Amino acid sequence: MLSLRRKLRLDTERLLLRPPTHGDFNPWAALRTSSEAFLTKWEPSWAEDHLTRRSFTNRVYWANRAIGNESAIPLFLIRREDDALLGAITLDNIRRGPAQSATLGYWIGAPFARQGYMCEAIEAVVHHAFDRLDLSRIEAACLPENAASRGLLEKTGFKYEGVAQSYLQIDGRWRTHVLYASLRSDRRGRTTAG
C-alpha cells in the first residue's frame, strides 16, 4: 500500500493533501480555535488539552504510525496559492482481506467552508483509495441534520445506506448518524434484483 520511504502527497487543482507535520501546529491551533463554534456541534467533545502542542505532537506521531502500518491516511488540506491550512481529511480504519474498506472523516475551518475545497479533497482521497490502495468500499457517517455534509457526500458519489442509532458521541451525547458509502464498482440503482 504505502511506504514510509515514499512521500505521501495527493494533488488537486487547488490543494495539496499531505500528512501533518510538527511545523503545522500554529496554523492548526489557530484554525481550530477560530472555528471552534463551527466545528464542535459536529465533532466528538474536545479533550481539555485538544489545542496544546503536546496533543498535536501526539497527532503527528499517530499519523506517521498509521501511515506506516497502513491503518489510516490522515491528511491536511493545504491551499496551493498561499500554503494556508484549510482542514483535514482521514481515511481511517483501513480493513484488508475480504472487506477491502475504510472509513472517511473530515473537517474544514469555518472561513473555508462551502467553497468546494472539501469536495476536491474527498474526490482525490476516494480516487486514491480505489485506484492506488485497491479498496472496494469507503464509508462515511454524519449527523442527520448536517445538511452541508450530507450534500457533500452525495455530490462526491456517496450513496445513503441507512441509519445507525447512537453511533458516536458528538458534543458529549450519543448521537444517531446517517450512513453513506462509495463503492469502487457501484451498481446500486442499476440492477433489477430486489
LOTI-230175 format. One record per residue: residue in three letters; y, x, z of N, C-alpha, C in turn. Coordinates in pm, whole numbers, padded with zeros to 5 digits, always signed. Example, Ala and Ser with C-alpha at 12.3 -4.5 7.8 and 13.67 -1.06 7.14 Angstrom:
2
ALA-00569+01319+00780-00450+01230+00780-00330+01320+00780
SER-00225+01285+00708-00106+01367+00714+00003+01290+00787
end
This chain:
194
MET-00119+00084+00000+00000+00000+00000+00124+00088+00000
LEU+00167+00132+00116+00286+00217+00126+00245+00351+00184
SER+00330+00446+00168+00307+00576+00228+00437+00622+00293
LEU+00427+00678+00413+00547+00730+00477+00608+00843+00396
ARG+00526+00906+00313+00577+01014+00230+00666+00960+00118
ARG+00648+00832+00084+00728+00771-00021+00839+00687+00043
LYS+00958+00702-00005+01072+00629+00050+01067+00484+00001
LEU+01061+00392+00095+01059+00250+00060+01201+00205+00030
ARG+01220+00147-00087+01352+00102-00130+01332-00002-00239
LEU+01399-00115-00224+01398-00218-00327+01542-00238-00373
ASP+01561-00248-00503+01694-00264-00559+01707-00400-00626
THR+01822-00464-00605+01856-00586-00676+01990-00562-00743
GLU+02042-00664-00807+02170-00648-00876+02281-00602-00783
ARG+02289-00661-00663+02399-00630-00572+02357-00559-00445
LEU+02225-00545-00423+02176-00496-00294+02082-00379-00306
LEU+02078-00301-00200+01975-00203-00174+01903-00253-00049
LEU+01773-00268-00056+01692-00308+00059+01615-00185+00105
ARG+01638-00148+00231+01573-00027+00284+01546-00045+00433
PRO+01453+00035+00488+01426+00026+00631+01549+00066+00713
PRO+01559+00015+00836+01670+00055+00923+01659+00201+00963
THR+01775+00262+00989+01779+00400+01038+01863+00401+01166
HIS+01852+00508+01242+01930+00520+01366+02080+00508+01339
GLY+02125+00555+01222+02265+00550+01188+02319+00410+01161
ASP+02230+00312+01155+02272+00173+01131+02314+00101+01258
PHE+02303+00165+01373+02326+00093+01499+02464+00027+01505
ASN+02571+00102+01480+02706+00045+01496+02730-00074+01403
PRO+02700-00063+01272+02722-00181+01187+02631-00298+01225
TRP+02507-00269+01265+02414-00375+01305+02465-00447+01429
ALA+02504-00370+01531+02553-00431+01655+02680-00511+01631
ALA+02769-00459+01547+02894-00530+01517+02866-00661+01443
LEU+02776-00656+01346+02744-00776+01269+02672-00880+01354
ARG+02577-00836+01435+02505-00930+01522+02601-00991+01625
THR+02692-00911+01679+02789-00961+01777+02882-01064+01714
SER+02938-01030+01599+03033-01122+01534+02965-01247+01481
SER+02834-01242+01459+02759-01356+01405+02675-01428+01510
GLU+02694-01394+01638+02607-01447+01742+02599-01600+01741
ALA+02711-01669+01738+02709-01816+01740+02640-01873+01616
PHE+02655-01805+01505+02595-01846+01378+02442-01829+01381
LEU+02394-01723+01447+02252-01687+01443+02168-01748+01555
THR+02222-01757+01676+02137-01787+01792+02076-01926+01789
LYS+02134-02020+01719+02074-02153+01714+01948-02156+01627
TRP+01925-02050+01550+01808-02043+01462+01706-01938+01505
GLU+01736-01857+01606+01652-01743+01642+01595-01757+01782
PRO+01486-01682+01810+01442-01672+01949+01556-01617+02036
SER+01556-01654+02163+01662-01607+02254+01670-01456+02254
TRP+01792-01406+02252+01813-01261+02254+01787-01209+02395
ALA+01718-01097+02404+01698-01030+02533+01832-00979+02584
GLU+01841-00956+02714+01967-00907+02773+02014-00777+02707
ASP+01917-00693+02666+01953-00564+02606+01953-00568+02452
HIS+01954-00687+02394+01941-00704+02249+02037-00615+02169
LEU+02160-00607+02212+02261-00535+02135+02283-00390+02179
THR+02191-00336+02258+02206-00199+02307+02149-00098+02207
ARG+02200+00023+02218+02148+00130+02132+01999+00154+02159
ARG+01959+00149+02284+01818+00172+02318+01728+00067+02251
SER+01768-00057+02257+01690-00163+02193+01685-00142+02042
PHE+01797-00103+01983+01799-00078+01839+01710+00041+01803
THR+01715+00146+01885+01629+00263+01861+01483+00221+01860
ASN+01445+00134+01953+01308+00082+01955+01275+00005+01828
ARG+01373-00068+01774+01352-00141+01649+01326-00044+01534
VAL+01402+00065+01530+01384+00163+01423+01246+00226+01433
TYR+01204+00263+01555+01070+00321+01573+00962+00221+01533
TRP+00981+00093+01574+00885-00010+01535+00877-00022+01383
ALA+00992-00023+01317+00995-00035+01171+00917+00079+01105
ASN+00938+00200+01152+00866+00315+01095+00715+00304+01117
ARG+00676+00264+01239+00532+00247+01268+00473+00135+01183
ALA+00544+00024+01172+00493-00091+01098+00474-00057+00950
ILE+00569+00014+00892+00556+00056+00753+00439+00153+00741
GLY+00430+00246+00834+00322+00345+00830+00183+00286+00845
ASN+00169+00184+00932+00036+00125+00949+00016+00001+00863
GLU+00113-00024+00774+00103-00129+00674+00092-00269+00734
SER+00156-00290+00849+00151-00422+00912+00277-00504+00885
ALA+00386-00437+00845+00511-00507+00818+00602-00421+00732
ILE+00699-00487+00668+00802-00417+00591+00937-00474+00634
PRO+01000-00411+00734+01133-00454+00776+01241-00381+00696
LEU+01332-00458+00638+01435-00400+00550+01572-00454+00585
PHE+01672-00368+00572+01811-00409+00586+01868-00437+00447
LEU+01957-00534+00439+02028-00566+00316+02158-00487+00316
ILE+02172-00394+00224+02291-00312+00213+02359-00347+00080
ARG+02486-00387+00087+02560-00422-00035+02597-00294-00108
ARG+02564-00288-00234+02586-00167-00315+02733-00128-00325
GLU+02822-00225-00342+02962-00194-00372+03033-00122-00259
ASP+02990-00144-00133+03060-00081-00021+02968-00035+00092
ASP+02838-00037+00071+02738+00004+00171+02744-00080+00299
ALA+02796-00202+00291+02803-00290+00409+02664-00344+00442
LEU+02632-00348+00571+02510-00412+00618+02534-00562+00622
LEU+02450-00640+00553+02468-00784+00543+02370-00864+00628
GLY+02251-00807+00653+02148-00879+00726+02017-00803+00717
ALA+01908-00875+00737+01776-00812+00733+01672-00911+00684
ILE+01564-00856+00629+01451-00936+00584+01324-00859+00621
THR+01224-00931+00667+01100-00865+00709+00980-00939+00652
LEU+00892-00865+00590+00761-00915+00553+00670-00868+00666
ASP+00626-00961+00749+00558-00927+00874+00416-00984+00875
ASN+00339-00939+00972+00203-00989+00991+00125-00981+00859
ILE+00131-00865+00793+00059-00846+00668-00090-00844+00698
ARG-00160-00936+00634-00304-00952+00655-00378-00917+00526
ARG-00474-00829+00539-00554-00786+00424-00688-00859+00424
GLY-00778-00813+00338-00909-00876+00330-00899-01010+00259
PRO-00974-01110+00306-00975-01238+00237-00838-01308+00236
ALA-00752-01279+00333-00624-01350+00342-00521-01299+00243
GLN-00502-01166+00234-00401-01107+00146-00268-01182+00157
SER-00217-01195+00280-00097-01275+00302-00004-01208+00401
ALA+00115-01266+00414+00215-01215+00507+00314-01327+00539
THR+00397-01300+00639+00498-01396+00683+00636-01337+00655
LEU+00726-01419+00604+00861-01376+00570+00959-01427+00676
GLY+01047-01338+00721+01155-01376+00811+01283-01308+00765
TYR+01398-01367+00799+01524-01310+00751+01641-01361+00834
TRP+01751-01288+00830+01879-01332+00886+01991-01267+00807
ILE+02104-01334+00805+02221-01279+00737+02343-01302+00826
GLY+02434-01206+00826+02556-01220+00904+02642-01334+00852
ALA+02713-01398+00943+02795-01515+00907+02891-01490+00791
PRO+02960-01373+00784+03055-01355+00673+02990-01349+00535
PHE+02857-01330+00530+02789-01308+00402+02698-01425+00363
ALA+02694-01528+00446+02608-01643+00420+02657-01721+00298
ARG+02563-01784+00231+02589-01874+00119+02661-01806+00002
GLN+02627-01679-00020+02682-01604-00133+02572-01551-00226
GLY+02448-01594-00202+02337-01555-00287+02270-01425-00252
TYR+02318-01356-00149+02258-01227-00113+02113-01242-00066
MET+02088-01339+00022+01953-01354+00073+01858-01404-00035
CYS+01909-01481-00127+01826-01524-00241+01778-01402-00319
GLU+01868-01309-00346+01831-01184-00415+01727-01107-00335
ALA+01749-01098-00205+01658-01021-00120+01519-01085-00117
ILE+01512-01216-00100+01382-01284-00096+01309-01265-00228
GLU+01378-01283-00339+01312-01266-00469+01257-01125-00485
ALA+01332-01024-00441+01286-00885-00453+01166-00858-00363
VAL+01170-00908-00240+01060-00884-00146+00934-00958-00190
VAL+00948-01081-00236+00831-01156-00282+00770-01089-00405
HIS+00855-01046-00498+00804-00974-00615+00728-00848-00572
HIS+00786-00772-00481+00721-00652-00430+00587-00686-00365
ALA+00586-00792-00286+00463-00831-00216+00352-00868-00313
PHE+00385-00940-00417+00283-00983-00513+00246-00872-00611
ASP+00346-00801-00660+00325-00703-00766+00276-00568-00714
ARG+00336-00518-00605+00303-00385-00555+00203-00385-00441
LEU+00209-00489-00356+00120-00493-00240-00005-00576-00265
ASP-00010-00644-00379-00125-00726-00417-00153-00838-00317
LEU-00048-00892-00255-00068-01006-00168-00081-01132-00253
SER-00140-01234-00193-00163-01359-00263-00074-01472-00212
ARG-00031-01461-00085+00041-01571-00022+00148-01517+00073
ILE+00269-01574+00063+00378-01541+00155+00416-01672+00225
GLU+00417-01669+00357+00451-01788+00435+00587-01771+00499
ALA+00656-01883+00522+00784-01883+00591+00796-02014+00668
ALA+00873-02011+00775+00894-02131+00856+01040-02136+00900
CYS+01092-02256+00915+01227-02272+00966+01239-02406+01037
LEU+01346-02421+01113+01370-02547+01181+01398-02657+01079
PRO+01349-02778+01103+01369-02886+01006+01515-02911+00972
GLU+01605-02894+01070+01747-02921+01045+01822-02805+00981
ASN+01753-02694+00956+01817-02579+00893+01819-02598+00741
ALA+01910-02683+00696+01917-02719+00554+01941-02597+00465
ALA+02022-02502+00512+02051-02383+00431+01925-02301+00408
SER+01845-02280+00512+01723-02201+00499+01619-02276+00415
ARG+01607-02405+00435+01513-02483+00355+01551-02477+00207
GLY+01679-02492+00179+01725-02485+00040+01701-02349-00021
LEU+01723-02245+00057+01700-02108+00011+01552-02086-00023
LEU+01464-02129+00065+01321-02113+00039+01280-02190-00087
GLU+01327-02312-00101+01293-02391-00219+01350-02329-00346
LYS+01471-02278-00338+01534-02215-00455+01457-02091-00500
THR+01395-02020-00405+01322-01898-00438+01173-01922-00462
GLY+01135-02049-00482+00998-02079-00524+00900-02113-00414
PHE+00945-02119-00290+00856-02159-00182+00840-02310-00186
LYS+00720-02356-00153+00693-02499-00152+00661-02545-00010
TYR+00709-02662+00022+00687-02724+00152+00538-02750+00171
GLU+00485-02712+00288+00343-02734+00316+00318-02824+00436
GLY+00414-02839+00524+00390-02927+00638+00473-02890+00759
VAL+00427-02938+00873+00499-02923+00998+00408-02856+01100
ALA+00463-02765+01177+00391-02701+01289+00462-02739+01418
GLN+00393-02812+01502+00450-02856+01629+00465-02737+01724
SER+00575-02732+01797+00600-02627+01897+00563-02488+01843
TYR+00612-02456+01726+00573-02336+01652+00629-02208+01712
LEU+00758-02208+01746+00824-02090+01801+00926-02132+01906
GLN+00954-02040+01998+01064-02063+02091+01193-02020+02024
ILE+01283-02115+02005+01412-02088+01944+01519-02126+02045
ASP+01609-02034+02070+01718-02059+02164+01662-02111+02297
GLY+01546-02056+02338+01489-02087+02469+01400-02210+02479
ARG+01377-02281+02367+01293-02401+02369+01186-02393+02262
TRP+01066-02448+02293+00962-02457+02191+01007-02556+02086
ARG+01007-02513+01961+01060-02598+01854+00959-02616+01742
THR+00954-02736+01689+00875-02767+01572+00942-02705+01450
HIS+00862-02653+01358+00913-02591+01236+00850-02657+01113
VAL+00921-02648+01002+00861-02685+00873+00808-02557+00809
LEU+00694-02571+00744+00625-02456+00687+00636-02457+00535
TYR+00660-02339+00481+00669-02319+00337+00578-02203+00298
ALA+00539-02198+00171+00461-02085+00121+00492-02062-00026
SER+00479-01938-00066+00486-01898-00206+00354-01831-00239
LEU+00292-01873-00348+00163-01819-00389+00181-01738-00517
ARG+00107-01629-00526+00119-01544-00646+00086-01623-00772
SER-00020-01698-00770-00057-01782-00884-00046-01926-00841
ASP+00076-01977-00838+00100-02111-00783+00065-02219-00884
ARG-00039-02295-00851-00082-02405-00937-00049-02540-00874
ARG+00016-02538-00758+00046-02665-00694+00133-02750-00784
GLY+00095-02875-00797+00170-02965-00882+00121-02963-01027
ARG+00026-02876-01059-00022-02867-01197-00169-02903-01211
THR-00225-02963-01111-00366-02997-01117-00387-03145-01090
THR-00495-03200-01144-00525-03341-01121-00623-03358-01006
ALA-00666-03248-00949-00760-03256-00835-00689-03320-00717
GLY-00758-03408-00646-00697-03476-00532-00741-03411-00410
end
